[in-house]
C-alpha cells in the first residue's frame, strides 16, 4: 500500500512486485520461472512464485528433472553443425527421454548455465517468496517434509493476495 510520501508500506520507495505461477516441472520448463524470478529479485522487484500441479515438484528437496521431446517441435538441439528437431515418433522409443535429458544437461553444463538447484538457491537467497499450493500437495500426497526449507504453504487465495497488488503477473 502506498503512503502519502510515495513509499510502499514496507518502507521501500515505489518497490515493484511480480508474481509467477509455476505449472510445469520438466527441466526445460523449470528455467523460465527461476530465471525471471532471480533476475527480478536482483533488480529489486519483490517476487512471489506460486507452484501448483506439475510445477510443485520443483520444490522437492531432491530434484530429478527430465525433459520430453514428445509434442515439443520447437526443441531443436545443436548437432553436427546445425539445429536438428526430433520427430514425435522418435520420442515414443524407450530411452529417448533419458537420452534427450542427458544431452540437455550436458549442454547446460558446457555452456556454464546455472542448474535449477543453483537457481532455486539463488531465489531463496534473494528472498523470493515461494508458495507451494496446498491443494496440489494434498492431491499428489506430498508432505511438507518432502519440500525445501524456505517455502510456504498456501492456496489460490494466498497467491491472489499477492497477485492483486503486483505490477506484473506471469503464468509459466
MARKOL-838864 format. One record per residue: residue number from 0; x, y, z of N, C-alpha, C, CB in turn. Coordinates in pm, 1 decimal. Glycine has a CB too. Example, Ala and Ser with C-alpha at 12.3 -4.5 7.8 and 13.67 -1.06 7.14 Angstrom:
BEGIN
NUVO pos     n_px     n_py     n_pz    ca_px    ca_py    ca_pz     c_px     c_py     c_pz    cb_px    cb_py    cb_pz
NUVO   0   1319.0   -569.0    780.0   1230.0   -450.0    780.0   1320.0   -330.0    780.0   1130.8   -447.3    904.6
NUVO   1   1285.0   -225.0    708.0   1367.0   -106.0    714.0   1290.0      3.0    787.0   1408.4    -59.8    572.5
This chain:
BEGIN
NUVO pos     n_px     n_py     n_pz    ca_px    ca_py    ca_pz     c_px     c_py     c_pz    cb_px    cb_py    cb_pz
NUVO   0     84.7   -117.3      0.0      0.0      0.0      0.0     89.4    123.9      0.0    -96.4     -0.3    122.2
NUVO   1     60.3    219.2    -85.7    140.9    339.9    -95.7     94.5    442.1      6.3    134.1    398.4   -237.1
NUVO   2    193.1    498.0     72.9    164.5    602.1    171.3    177.3    737.3    103.6    260.0    592.0    294.1
NUVO   3    138.6    841.5    170.7    141.7    976.1    115.3    278.2   1023.2     70.3     89.9   1070.3    214.5
NUVO   4    385.8    969.9    125.8    519.6   1016.0     90.4    579.7    939.9    -28.2    610.6   1003.3    209.8
NUVO   5    496.8    856.1    -98.9    546.5    784.4   -216.3    618.9    656.2   -184.9    636.4    871.6   -293.1
NUVO   6    614.8    610.7    -60.3    681.1    485.3    -27.4    577.4    376.2     -7.6    768.2    500.7     98.5
NUVO   7    620.5    255.5    -33.7    535.5    139.8    -10.5    539.8    112.3    138.7    581.9     14.5    -94.5
NUVO   8    433.5     53.3    194.5    423.3     36.7    339.6    538.9    -42.5    400.3    293.8    -31.2    373.2
NUVO   9    614.3   -121.4    320.0    729.8   -191.3    375.9    852.5   -100.3    383.3    761.7   -315.1    292.6
NUVO  10    837.7     25.7    341.8    945.5    122.0    355.0   1024.1    144.5    227.4   1037.6     78.2    461.4
NUVO  11   1008.4     58.9    127.3   1083.2     74.0      3.2   1011.7    174.1    -86.4   1099.7    -62.4    -68.8
NUVO  12   1085.7    269.6   -142.3   1021.0    367.8   -229.1    971.5    303.0   -358.6   1117.7    482.3   -261.1
NUVO  13    838.8    305.6   -378.3    775.6    255.4   -500.3    830.6    121.0   -548.3    791.3    356.3   -609.2
NUVO  14    851.8     27.7   -458.0    905.9   -102.7   -495.5    807.2   -176.9   -584.8    938.3   -186.4   -370.2
NUVO  15    857.1   -225.7   -695.9    776.5   -303.5   -789.8    760.8   -445.2   -736.1    841.1   -304.9   -931.6
NUVO  16    656.0   -513.9   -782.0    635.2   -652.2   -740.3    588.9   -736.3   -858.6    532.5   -659.8   -625.6
NUVO  17    616.0   -867.1   -848.5    583.3   -959.2   -956.1    544.2  -1093.3   -897.1    701.6   -974.7  -1053.8
NUVO  18    447.4  -1158.8   -959.3    413.1  -1295.7   -922.4    429.3  -1384.5  -1044.6    268.4  -1304.6   -866.0
NUVO  19    463.7  -1510.5  -1018.0    478.2  -1609.2  -1124.7    405.4  -1735.9  -1080.8    629.8  -1638.2  -1156.4
NUVO  20    313.2  -1783.2  -1163.7    250.5  -1913.4  -1139.5    334.5  -2016.2  -1214.2     98.4  -1916.4  -1186.6
NUVO  21    386.0  -2115.9  -1141.1    472.9  -2218.9  -1198.1    392.5  -2348.4  -1208.8    602.5  -2239.6  -1110.9
NUVO  22    367.6  -2393.3  -1332.1    279.8  -2508.8  -1352.7    347.5  -2628.4  -1418.5    163.4  -2467.9  -1435.5
NUVO  23    473.3  -2614.4  -1454.9    541.4  -2723.6  -1524.6    670.9  -2757.8  -1452.5    569.8  -2685.9  -1671.9
NUVO  24    701.9  -2887.2  -1446.3    816.9  -2930.0  -1368.4    923.3  -3006.4  -1444.1    771.2  -3012.1  -1258.6
NUVO  25    927.2  -2992.6  -1576.7   1034.1  -3057.6  -1651.0   1157.8  -2967.2  -1649.5    989.3  -3088.9  -1797.3
NUVO  26   1271.7  -3024.6  -1684.8   1397.5  -2949.1  -1682.7   1387.7  -2823.3  -1768.6   1513.4  -3036.9  -1731.5
NUVO  27   1338.6  -2836.8  -1890.9   1332.0  -2721.3  -1980.3   1229.7  -2617.8  -1935.5   1299.5  -2766.6  -2120.3
NUVO  28   1120.6  -2659.9  -1873.1   1018.6  -2565.6  -1826.5   1050.6  -2507.3  -1689.4    883.8  -2633.7  -1822.0
NUVO  29   1149.6  -2561.2  -1619.6   1187.4  -2507.1  -1488.9   1271.0  -2379.9  -1502.2   1264.9  -2611.8  -1409.1
NUVO  30   1341.8  -2365.7  -1612.6   1429.8  -2249.2  -1628.8   1357.7  -2115.0  -1635.7   1510.8  -2265.9  -1752.0
NUVO  31   1257.3  -2098.4  -1721.4   1197.2  -1964.5  -1732.4   1150.2  -1903.1  -1600.5   1081.7  -1970.9  -1825.0
NUVO  32   1073.1  -1973.6  -1516.2   1027.8  -1906.0  -1394.2   1141.9  -1872.6  -1298.2    926.3  -1992.2  -1323.0
NUVO  33   1241.4  -1960.8  -1287.2   1351.9  -1932.1  -1195.0   1443.1  -1821.6  -1248.3   1433.5  -2058.9  -1169.7
NUVO  34   1465.5  -1817.5  -1378.2   1546.7  -1709.2  -1435.1   1474.8  -1575.5  -1418.4   1576.9  -1735.8  -1585.0
NUVO  35   1345.4  -1573.8  -1448.3   1269.0  -1449.5  -1431.4   1266.0  -1405.6  -1285.1   1125.6  -1467.3  -1483.6
NUVO  36   1244.4  -1500.3  -1193.2   1236.0  -1465.8  -1050.9   1368.7  -1412.7   -997.2   1192.7  -1587.5   -969.8
NUVO  37   1479.5  -1480.6  -1030.2   1609.0  -1435.8   -978.5   1651.7  -1303.7  -1041.3   1715.7  -1542.0  -1003.8
NUVO  38   1620.3  -1284.6  -1168.4   1652.9  -1157.9  -1234.0   1571.9  -1044.3  -1173.2   1627.0  -1166.9  -1385.3
NUVO  39   1441.8  -1067.5  -1155.7   1357.0   -964.4  -1095.6   1405.1   -929.6   -954.9   1210.6  -1011.0  -1091.3
NUVO  40   1435.3  -1030.8   -874.9   1482.5  -1006.7   -738.5   1613.0   -926.8   -739.6   1502.4  -1140.2   -664.2
NUVO  41   1702.4   -959.4   -834.5   1828.9   -885.3   -845.4   1805.3   -739.4   -883.6   1920.6   -951.7   -948.6
NUVO  42   1693.2   -712.7   -949.5   1657.5   -576.1   -988.4   1576.8   -505.5   -880.0   1578.7   -577.5  -1118.7
NUVO  43   1560.2   -570.5   -765.5   1487.8   -508.9   -655.0   1337.6   -527.8   -659.7   1517.4   -365.0   -651.6
NUVO  44   1291.3   -619.9   -743.6   1148.0   -645.9   -754.5   1108.4   -749.9   -649.0   1110.8   -695.1   -898.6
NUVO  45   1005.2   -719.4   -572.4    952.1   -811.3   -472.6    881.1   -924.0   -549.3    853.6   -737.5   -371.3
NUVO  46    934.6  -1046.6   -542.6    889.0  -1154.7   -629.4    829.5  -1270.5   -550.6   1003.3  -1204.6   -714.5
NUVO  47    714.9  -1319.6   -599.2    647.6  -1436.0   -541.4    627.1  -1539.8   -650.7    511.3  -1396.2   -476.2
NUVO  48    660.5  -1664.9   -619.4    636.6  -1777.0   -710.4    533.0  -1868.9   -646.7    769.4  -1854.9   -741.8
NUVO  49    433.2  -1909.9   -724.1    328.3  -1999.8   -676.6    338.3  -2129.6   -755.9    185.7  -1934.9   -691.4
NUVO  50    375.5  -2238.2   -688.2    399.2  -2367.3   -751.1    275.2  -2454.1   -737.4    521.8  -2437.3   -688.9
NUVO  51    216.7  -2491.7   -851.4     94.8  -2570.5   -849.9    103.0  -2681.6   -954.3    -27.9  -2481.1   -875.4
NUVO  52     23.9  -2782.5   -936.4     18.5  -2900.6  -1022.4    158.6  -2949.0  -1056.9    -59.9  -2870.3  -1150.4
NUVO  53    193.3  -2960.8  -1184.0    319.7  -3024.3  -1219.6    441.3  -2936.6  -1192.3    317.7  -3062.6  -1364.3
NUVO  54    420.5  -2812.3  -1154.0    530.7  -2726.1  -1112.6    571.3  -2749.4   -968.1    493.0  -2581.6  -1131.8
NUVO  55    481.1  -2807.8   -888.5    508.3  -2829.3   -746.4    634.6  -2911.3   -719.3    391.0  -2897.6   -683.3
NUVO  56    665.0  -3017.2   -796.1    787.2  -3094.8   -768.7    917.6  -3014.5   -776.5    795.4  -3208.6   -865.1
NUVO  57    913.1  -2893.5   -832.1   1033.5  -2809.6   -834.0   1072.2  -2763.7   -693.7   1011.8  -2687.8   -924.3
NUVO  58    983.6  -2784.3   -597.3   1014.4  -2750.0   -458.2   1058.6  -2871.6   -376.4    893.1  -2685.9   -392.8
NUVO  59   1064.0  -2989.3   -438.6   1110.1  -3107.9   -366.2   1256.7  -3092.5   -328.8   1089.3  -3235.2   -450.8
NUVO  60   1295.1  -3148.1   -214.4   1435.2  -3140.0   -171.0   1528.3  -3197.8   -276.2   1454.8  -3213.6    -38.0
NUVO  61   1493.3  -3312.5   -330.1   1577.8  -3376.9   -431.3   1509.0  -3367.0   -567.0   1606.4  -3526.3   -394.4
NUVO  62   1574.2  -3296.3   -656.9   1519.8  -3280.2   -791.3   1568.3  -3392.7   -882.1   1559.4  -3143.3   -849.7
NUVO  63   1479.9  -3443.2   -963.7   1514.2  -3542.2  -1065.8   1445.1  -3498.2  -1193.9   1470.9  -3688.7  -1023.4
NUVO  64   1495.9  -3390.0  -1251.1   1429.0  -3326.5  -1364.6   1467.6  -3391.7  -1496.2   1462.0  -3178.5  -1369.0
NUVO  65   1368.3  -3406.7  -1581.2   1386.4  -3464.1  -1713.0   1316.6  -3374.7  -1815.4   1331.5  -3609.5  -1718.6
NUVO  66   1346.0  -3399.3  -1941.6   1273.0  -3332.0  -2048.6   1205.6  -3438.5  -2133.8   1367.9  -3242.1  -2134.9
NUVO  67   1106.5  -3396.8  -2207.5   1040.6  -3486.1  -2301.1   1028.2  -3415.3  -2434.6    901.9  -3530.7  -2248.4
NUVO  68   1090.9  -3471.5  -2538.2   1077.6  -3409.9  -2670.1    940.5  -3433.7  -2733.1   1185.1  -3462.5  -2762.1
NUVO  69    861.4  -3524.3  -2677.0    730.1  -3555.9  -2733.4    640.2  -3432.2  -2730.6    663.9  -3672.4  -2655.7
NUVO  70    587.9  -3396.5  -2845.5    498.5  -3280.9  -2854.2    569.1  -3147.6  -2842.4    394.8  -3289.8  -2748.6
NUVO  71    700.0  -3145.9  -2861.3    775.6  -3021.9  -2850.0    852.3  -2997.7  -2980.5    872.9  -3027.1  -2728.1
NUVO  72    783.3  -2955.2  -3086.1    850.2  -2937.4  -3215.1    953.7  -2824.6  -3215.5    747.5  -2910.7  -3321.4
NUVO  73    947.7  -2735.4  -3118.8   1044.4  -2626.5  -3112.6   1178.4  -2671.9  -3053.6    987.9  -2511.7  -3030.4
NUVO  74   1182.4  -2793.1  -2999.6   1306.3  -2842.5  -2938.6   1402.4  -2885.4  -3048.8   1277.9  -2961.1  -2841.1
NUVO  75   1494.4  -2797.5  -3080.2   1596.2  -2825.5  -3181.0   1731.5  -2816.2  -3113.3   1586.5  -2726.8  -3302.4
NUVO  76   1801.6  -2926.7  -3111.0   1931.3  -2932.9  -3043.5   2043.3  -2907.6  -3144.8   1950.8  -3070.8  -2973.6
NUVO  77   2147.8  -2833.2  -3103.6   2260.6  -2814.1  -3194.3   2339.4  -2945.0  -3209.2   2352.9  -2700.6  -3143.1
NUVO  78   2337.6  -2999.5  -3329.7   2410.8  -3123.2  -3358.8   2466.5  -3115.5  -3500.5   2319.0  -3248.6  -3342.1
NUVO  79   2587.5  -3165.1  -3517.3   2650.6  -3174.9  -3649.4   2649.1  -3041.5  -3723.9   2580.4  -3281.1  -3733.2
NUVO  80   2668.5  -2932.3  -3651.6   2676.6  -2801.0  -3712.9   2543.6  -2738.5  -3751.3   2760.1  -2809.5  -3831.4
NUVO  81   2433.8  -2799.8  -3709.4   2302.4  -2742.8  -3739.5   2209.8  -2768.3  -3621.1   2243.1  -2803.6  -3871.0
NUVO  82   2089.2  -2721.2  -3631.0   1988.8  -2744.7  -3527.1   1891.1  -2849.3  -3578.6   1914.2  -2612.2  -3488.1
NUVO  83   1887.4  -2962.6  -3506.9   1803.7  -3073.8  -3552.3   1685.0  -3092.2  -3458.9   1885.7  -3203.9  -3560.6
NUVO  84   1567.3  -3103.6  -3518.5   1445.2  -3132.0  -3443.4   1426.1  -3282.9  -3436.8   1321.2  -3062.9  -3508.5
NUVO  85   1356.0  -3326.6  -3334.3   1328.1  -3468.1  -3318.6   1181.3  -3492.6  -3353.6   1360.5  -3516.0  -3173.7
NUVO  86   1154.8  -3579.3  -3451.8   1015.4  -3609.2  -3484.3    944.2  -3673.5  -3364.7   1007.7  -3702.0  -3607.2
NUVO  87    814.3  -3647.5  -3352.0    737.4  -3702.5  -3239.8    748.6  -3853.0  -3229.2    592.8  -3664.4  -3252.9
NUVO  88    748.4  -3925.0  -3338.6    751.8  -4070.9  -3331.2    879.6  -4120.4  -3264.5    739.3  -4131.2  -3470.8
NUVO  89    991.0  -4047.9  -3279.1   1117.1  -4088.7  -3215.6   1104.7  -4082.5  -3063.7   1233.8  -3999.0  -3263.2
NUVO  90   1028.6  -3986.0  -3014.7   1013.7  -3968.5  -2870.1    938.8  -4084.1  -2804.6    941.6  -3838.6  -2841.1
NUVO  91    871.0  -4165.2  -2884.4    798.0  -4279.6  -2827.7    888.3  -4400.5  -2805.6    682.5  -4318.4  -2919.2
NUVO  92   1010.2  -4395.1  -2854.0   1103.9  -4507.1  -2837.7   1158.3  -4505.8  -2694.3   1221.5  -4498.2  -2942.2
NUVO  93   1156.6  -4622.0  -2627.9   1209.7  -4626.5  -2490.0   1353.5  -4575.6  -2482.7   1203.1  -4769.9  -2435.0
NUVO  94   1378.7  -4492.3  -2382.4   1512.2  -4439.0  -2358.8   1539.7  -4304.7  -2424.5   1612.1  -4536.2  -2405.8
NUVO  95   1452.3  -4260.5  -2514.4   1476.1  -4132.6  -2582.9   1467.8  -4016.2  -2484.6   1374.3  -4112.6  -2697.3
NUVO  96   1370.8  -4018.6  -2392.1   1361.9  -3911.0  -2291.8   1490.8  -3901.5  -2210.7   1241.8  -3934.7  -2197.3
NUVO  97   1543.3  -4015.9  -2168.0   1668.4  -4016.3  -2090.3   1783.6  -3961.1  -2172.5   1702.0  -4158.4  -2042.2
NUVO  98   1790.1  -4001.9  -2299.5   1896.4  -3952.5  -2386.6   1885.7  -3802.8  -2409.5   1893.3  -4025.0  -2519.4
NUVO  99   1764.7  -3755.7  -2435.3   1743.6  -3611.5  -2457.4   1775.4  -3533.0  -2330.4   1597.6  -3583.5  -2502.4
NUVO 100   1737.4  -3588.5  -2215.3   1767.9  -3522.3  -2087.6   1918.3  -3513.3  -2067.9   1703.1  -3597.9  -1969.3
NUVO 101   1989.7  -3622.3  -2095.2   2135.1  -3622.9  -2081.9   2200.9  -3520.9  -2173.8   2189.8  -3761.3  -2111.2
NUVO 102   2152.0  -3513.6  -2298.0   2206.3  -3415.6  -2393.1   2183.7  -3273.1  -2342.6   2141.5  -3433.6  -2532.5
NUVO 103   2063.9  -3247.7  -2291.1   2031.7  -3113.3  -2242.0   2118.5  -3078.9  -2120.7   1881.3  -3103.1  -2205.2
NUVO 104   2133.2  -3173.2  -2028.6   2215.9  -3147.7  -1909.6   2360.8  -3123.8  -1948.7   2206.9  -3265.5  -1810.9
NUVO 105   2412.2  -3199.0  -2045.9   2549.4  -3177.6  -2093.3   2565.1  -3039.3  -2155.2   2588.4  -3285.4  -2195.5
NUVO 106   2466.7  -2999.0  -2236.0   2472.4  -2868.1  -2299.7   2467.2  -2756.7  -2194.8   2357.1  -2852.5  -2400.4
NUVO 107   2381.9  -2772.6  -2094.2   2371.5  -2673.4  -1986.4   2505.4  -2659.0  -1915.6   2261.3  -2713.3  -1885.2
NUVO 108   2567.3  -2772.8  -1885.2   2696.3  -2771.3  -1815.6   2805.6  -2709.4  -1902.1   2736.3  -2913.2  -1774.9
NUVO 109   2814.2  -2749.5  -2030.3   2916.9  -2698.2  -2120.9   2905.3  -2546.8  -2140.8   2907.6  -2768.9  -2255.7
NUVO 110   2783.2  -2497.1  -2143.0   2760.5  -2353.9  -2165.0   2769.3  -2272.6  -2036.3   2625.1  -2332.4  -2229.0
NUVO 111   2789.8  -2338.8  -1922.7   2804.3  -2267.7  -1795.8   2674.3  -2209.9  -1742.1   2903.5  -2157.8  -1811.5
NUVO 112   2561.6  -2268.4  -1781.7   2431.4  -2222.7  -1733.7   2408.1  -2281.1  -1594.4   2316.6  -2264.4  -1832.4
NUVO 113   2357.9  -2200.1  -1505.1   2330.9  -2246.1  -1367.9   2228.5  -2359.4  -1370.5   2279.6  -2128.7  -1278.9
NUVO 114   2243.4  -2453.5  -1278.6   2146.4  -2561.9  -1266.8   2019.5  -2510.0  -1198.8   2206.4  -2681.4  -1187.3
NUVO 115   1913.9  -2587.0  -1206.3   1789.5  -2547.6  -1139.4   1812.4  -2543.9   -988.2   1673.2  -2645.7  -1175.1
NUVO 116   1889.8  -2638.4   -935.0   1923.2  -2634.0   -791.6   1988.9  -2501.5   -755.2   2016.5  -2751.0   -753.8
NUVO 117   2083.9  -2458.6   -837.6   2153.8  -2332.5   -811.6   2059.8  -2213.0   -823.7   2271.3  -2316.2   -907.9
NUVO 118   1977.0  -2212.0   -927.2   1881.8  -2101.1   -944.2   1781.7  -2096.3   -829.3   1807.1  -2114.2  -1078.1
NUVO 119   1737.7  -2212.1   -785.3   1643.0  -2217.9   -672.7   1708.7  -2163.1   -546.2   1593.8  -2363.6   -649.1
NUVO 120   1834.0  -2201.7   -521.9   1907.4  -2147.7   -406.2   1925.7  -1996.7   -417.4   2044.6  -2215.8   -393.4
NUVO 121   1956.7  -1949.4   -538.3   1972.5  -1805.7   -559.6   1841.3  -1732.4   -531.4   2019.8  -1777.4   -703.7
NUVO 122   1730.4  -1792.1   -572.6   1599.8  -1730.5   -548.2   1572.4  -1721.0   -398.6   1488.2  -1810.7   -617.7
NUVO 123   1603.6  -1826.7   -325.9   1583.2  -1824.2   -180.8   1671.9  -1718.6   -114.8   1611.9  -1962.6   -120.2
NUVO 124   1798.0  -1711.2   -157.8   1890.4  -1611.0   -102.9   1842.4  -1469.3   -132.3   2031.2  -1631.2   -160.1
NUVO 125   1777.7  -1452.3   -247.1   1728.0  -1320.0   -286.8   1590.9  -1290.1   -227.1   1720.9  -1309.9   -438.6
NUVO 126   1544.7  -1376.9   -138.7   1418.0  -1361.5    -67.7   1295.8  -1364.4   -159.7   1419.2  -1232.5      9.4
NUVO 127   1305.9  -1444.8   -266.7   1188.4  -1470.2   -349.1   1094.9  -1556.7   -264.9   1226.2  -1540.5   -486.8
NUVO 128    970.3  -1515.2   -255.7    872.3  -1591.5   -178.1    823.5  -1707.6   -264.0    752.3  -1501.1   -132.2
NUVO 129    835.4  -1829.9   -212.5    791.4  -1949.0   -285.0    675.8  -2012.3   -209.5    908.1  -2050.6   -302.9
NUVO 130    561.3  -2019.8   -278.0    440.7  -2075.9   -217.7    409.1  -2208.9   -284.2    320.9  -1978.1   -230.5
NUVO 131    398.4  -2314.8   -204.4    355.3  -2445.3   -253.7    204.2  -2453.3   -239.7    425.5  -2562.0   -176.2
NUVO 132    136.5  -2490.0   -346.2     -9.9  -2499.0   -345.9    -54.3  -2612.8   -254.0    -64.3  -2520.9   -490.1
NUVO 133   -126.0  -2579.2   -149.5   -172.0  -2677.9    -51.8   -262.7  -2782.4   -116.4   -245.7  -2608.5     62.7
NUVO 134   -352.3  -2739.1   -205.8   -441.9  -2833.6   -271.0   -363.3  -2936.0   -353.1   -541.7  -2759.2   -360.6
NUVO 135   -260.9  -2889.3   -424.2   -178.2  -2979.5   -504.4    -97.5  -3071.6   -414.5    -84.6  -2900.0   -596.6
NUVO 136    -49.2  -3019.1   -302.5     21.7  -3103.9   -204.9    -69.0  -3218.8   -162.4     66.8  -3020.8    -80.1
NUVO 137   -192.9  -3186.8   -129.1   -289.3  -3289.1    -86.4   -321.8  -3384.9   -200.6   -418.4  -3223.2    -34.9
NUVO 138   -344.8  -3330.8   -318.4   -382.7  -3411.5   -433.7   -276.5  -3515.8   -467.8   -407.5  -3322.0   -553.8
NUVO 139   -151.2  -3474.7   -470.0    -42.7  -3564.8   -507.4     26.5  -3629.0   -387.2     58.6  -3490.2   -589.3
NUVO 140    -30.6  -3607.3   -269.1     15.0  -3670.3   -144.8    161.7  -3639.6   -110.9     -3.7  -3819.8   -154.4
NUVO 141    199.6  -3511.8   -125.9    329.9  -3465.7    -79.5    315.5  -3417.2     63.9    386.3  -3352.9   -171.5
NUVO 142    423.4  -3427.9    139.6    426.7  -3376.6    276.5    521.3  -3257.2    280.3    471.5  -3487.4    378.3
NUVO 143    500.0  -3169.7    376.0    586.1  -3052.1    389.1    732.2  -3094.0    407.1    540.5  -2964.8    508.0
NUVO 144    753.6  -3208.1    470.9    890.5  -3257.9    493.0    960.0  -3294.1    361.4    887.9  -3380.6    585.4
NUVO 145    882.1  -3318.3    255.4    939.1  -3351.3    124.3    996.7  -3228.4     55.7    833.2  -3415.1     35.0
NUVO 146    956.2  -3111.6    101.4    988.2  -2987.1     32.7   1109.5  -2916.2     93.3    868.4  -2894.8     35.7
NUVO 147   1166.1  -2824.2     17.4   1281.7  -2746.7     61.4   1244.2  -2653.8    176.4   1339.5  -2665.7    -55.3
NUVO 148   1344.2  -2618.3    253.3   1326.5  -2517.6    357.4   1307.0  -2382.5    289.5   1448.7  -2514.6    455.8
NUVO 149   1224.7  -2299.6    348.0   1208.2  -2163.7    297.5   1082.2  -2142.0    216.7   1324.6  -2127.6    214.8
NUVO 150   1015.1  -2250.5    177.9    889.7  -2231.9    105.3    775.9  -2224.8    206.8    866.1  -2347.5      1.9
NUVO 151    663.2  -2169.8    161.5    545.7  -2163.8    247.6    431.4  -2237.4    178.7    506.3  -2015.9    279.3
NUVO 152    332.9  -2276.9    256.3    213.9  -2340.9    202.6    104.2  -2237.4    186.7    167.4  -2456.7    293.3
NUVO 153     24.6  -2250.7     83.1    -86.4  -2160.1     62.6   -174.2  -2210.9    -49.2    -36.9  -2019.3     32.1
NUVO 154   -280.2  -2142.3    -72.5   -372.3  -2180.5   -178.3   -390.9  -2067.8   -277.0   -506.1  -2221.7   -120.3
NUVO 155   -494.5  -2080.2   -356.5   -523.0  -1979.3   -458.4   -541.9  -1841.9   -395.6   -647.6  -2017.9   -538.4
NUVO 156   -606.4  -1836.9   -280.4   -628.4  -1707.4   -214.3   -496.0  -1644.1   -171.2   -720.8  -1724.5    -92.1
NUVO 157   -401.5  -1726.8   -126.5   -268.8  -1676.3    -86.4   -198.1  -1615.9   -207.2   -182.0  -1790.1    -24.1
NUVO 158   -205.7  -1687.1   -320.5   -145.4  -1634.7   -442.2   -214.4  -1504.5   -485.7   -153.0  -1739.6   -554.7
NUVO 159   -347.1  -1508.1   -490.1   -421.9  -1391.4   -537.6   -398.4  -1269.2   -450.8   -569.9  -1422.5   -542.4
NUVO 160   -377.3  -1290.6   -321.6   -345.5  -1179.9   -231.6   -222.6  -1104.2   -280.8   -322.5  -1231.4    -88.6
NUVO 161   -122.3  -1177.9   -328.6     -1.0  -1116.3   -382.9    -25.5  -1061.6   -523.3    114.2  -1217.7   -385.3
NUVO 162    -94.0  -1140.1   -605.8   -113.5  -1103.1   -747.4   -194.4   -974.8   -761.2   -183.8  -1216.7   -823.3
NUVO 163   -293.8   -957.0   -677.8   -380.4   -839.6   -690.2   -307.7   -708.3   -661.7   -497.9   -853.0   -596.7
NUVO 164   -197.9   -715.9   -590.6   -122.3   -592.9   -564.0      9.8   -587.2   -640.1    -95.5   -580.1   -415.6
NUVO 165     30.0   -682.3   -732.3    154.6   -687.1   -808.6    147.3   -605.1   -936.5    189.2   -830.3   -842.2
NUVO 166    263.5   -559.7   -979.8    274.0   -485.8  -1104.9    276.7   -580.3  -1225.4    399.3   -398.1  -1103.8
NUVO 167    331.9   -699.4  -1205.1    347.2   -796.4  -1313.4    301.1   -932.6  -1262.3    495.8   -802.4  -1364.4
NUVO 168    218.2  -1002.2  -1340.7    173.6  -1137.6  -1308.1    199.6  -1226.0  -1429.4     21.6  -1140.1  -1267.5
NUVO 169    273.7  -1334.4  -1407.1    310.0  -1424.4  -1517.0    259.1  -1565.6  -1490.0    462.7  -1426.0  -1537.5
NUVO 170    222.7  -1634.4  -1595.6    181.1  -1774.3  -1588.5    278.1  -1852.8  -1675.1     31.2  -1794.4  -1635.7
NUVO 171    359.6  -1936.4  -1610.9    462.9  -2010.0  -1684.9    437.2  -2158.1  -1673.7    604.3  -1976.0  -1632.8
